[in-house]
C-alpha cells in the first residue's frame, strides 16, 4: 500500500449526479397541475359563480386555479415533448444533502407542533439547530431556545391576542 492509496480520489461527476433538470420540471409542473385541480374543485364546491350580491367565495380562486392549470399543463407538455431535453444535473449530492439537513428537521418541527404546541416545538427546533448546524455549546443554545419562544408567546398570545397551537405545557399553565 503506497501513500497514493491513502489519498481519496475526487468524486467522479457521474457519481455526483442525482436527478435531471427535465425530471424536476416535470415533477414540479405535475404537482402544480394537481394543486390547480384541487383549487378548482374546492372553488366549485364553495361556489365559483356570481351571486345576486357579487362574486361567490370561490369565484376568484376558481380563475386563479384555471390560470395555474393552463400554465402548469403547458410547462409540463413543453418539457415532456422537448426534442432537446435539459438532462443536466439538477443538484449534486453534496448540495442535496445540505438541503435535506434543513428540510428534514423542519418537517419534524412542523409535525411536532401538533403534539407539543408551537412554543415547545420552536424552542427545541432553535436549540437543535444552534447546536447541530451552528456548533454552539448547549449552554449558549438553550437560553436562546427558551427566550425566543417566551418572547413569541408574549408577543402573540398576550400583546396581539393571536392564539397559536398550544401543547400540554400551555394547557397545564391555564392557557
Steps between C-alpha positions, in 0.01 A plus 500: 500500500652829393440858613294552187248240617426701816400817313133486405431560134260780408146389435422415143244752363285204393483384865387850601201486265163487665201601290477689173365851466241367254369249754470768769312727255259215427449415869447861613268590213308175558458587868378847404243338268374296797487808726311691229245218470446501877452880496252477211305214662477674836405831336212329325400339831476833683351683204698647215227696327349840532229539763241779522727690740830443317755226451469182702782387729663282236473742208854641504673177617324318214656724237839494672473119490419511127805720434718266709364196317562645153850630581609182677358276228684697231823482701453125550436436131791721385744303716343163422502547121825697467729379221800633698422419865714658771669192644748699704537412867242687708701480821811311603494267799688729737265795435198270524620372838533857627138565401388181676690606816254790525190346340472188717528678840257764374248229408545344846446845655174545308377156604603562862284813519190278497620308805702749703353832391684774316709638783662180627561379145658835409725492806621150422545589132706811574716322756556202270606716206731714709678194638499285184561743214619806688740297716404701810542343841176396667566758772460775238230339290261409782442856628420614144275196451306603813505879456376514139183290560428695821527826307279362221246383759485847650483662155227284348294379796513805726588809294314423175250241633578264212478140619751251362479121542551406862631184655488333840726759668276795411190298593651416840572870554139591418543648152 
